[in-house]
């Protein structure tokens, strides 16, 4: 049986990617989430809920102190933009985040002898993050092949980004087809203290638009619903 | 003035690389050390001592929980081999360690707007770690270029591995020429509780052999001196 490590933030994309890996591919999946000093800590609870609902082999939460490095509205005291135009790389960009997360996932893949690494990156509704592009993922794959024990021993890690060219609506359609309950997921960059999404950050906007395109209600409770 | 991020474990190689960056190149250096659940915690104190002695702009200690990922004698309860033959990749290999450390250093480089990243990797006295090879470093450089904001904005990070083809003796000679006090450094994988090196792990053996080749005394206190 194929073993995979799946990056799982508990957001819409990564949860769908996990559903794809388990329910469509039939892989044995280890999910990995990062406690990186993010302000939106509710995503850690969401990743746990989704991992349990989909039935992973094990859910791993790794602490990595990106807040000590700084430089992002997701870890520092910047304001998260609301209903904003999309111009270039937003301040919610966390420096080198996918590079760091993929590296830690590659480390876990060595320990659990996983052949594949799954990431929910996509470039269609992509908000200008350079580390979601296919050319980055391929360059990372090559670095991991050359810099890990399994890689040099002839078992390089494959990287799957099944959502890479899908729109948000197509991602939601896939997840619903696979029986994923999006009420378990969490996408907001700037939730209320009780975890309710703001409805207006980039992440909420793309998500709501995706459900709207399908003529469906997002199961999350937005303040202006 | 050129700004660089320098990986600094407080060991012989990384300390020499920092001395090279500050005293030979004249760069403004941010040193970065990792609190990764290593059993040899004395290296964190050594990295602080060396950073202070050489005069970095700032020393950054980043927590990253590699012990939760496991798979290495440096984080888990394996025995560190003593006076061992070198066959392939040793159990002191930490899965994807340099991939993770370089990624976090690249994140810091974005935050402090550093143009260069310096690593003390070398392949001559190299103990079989795949992530010390030039081809890995080049693949990583490319991934960082494609996956970071500064990279895609036309300011890709350069990676310097000034010690990559030097023997341990040559590295020590360079450090001494630059006035580095090796009494501040720490190389042992398995020190005594008071921090004294064991003298017999791979790291101690390579280091002692380097000083011996130069006809010099290692300033560290070994139990069998």
Interface residues (C-beta under 8 A of the other chain):
Chain A: X60 X61 X62 X63 X64 X65 X66 X68 X69 X70 X71 X89 X93 X94 X95 X96 X97 X98 X99 X100 X102 X103 X104 X106 X107 X108 X110 X111 X130 X131 X133 X135 X136 X139 X140 X142 X143 X144 X145 X146 X147 X148 X149 X151 X152 X153
Chain B: X60 X61 X62 X63 X64 X65 X66 X68 X69 X70 X71 X89 X93 X94 X95 X96 X97 X98 X99 X100 X102 X103 X104 X106 X107 X108 X110 X111 X130 X131 X133 X135 X136 X139 X140 X142 X143 X144 X145 X146 X147 X148 X149 X151 X152 X153
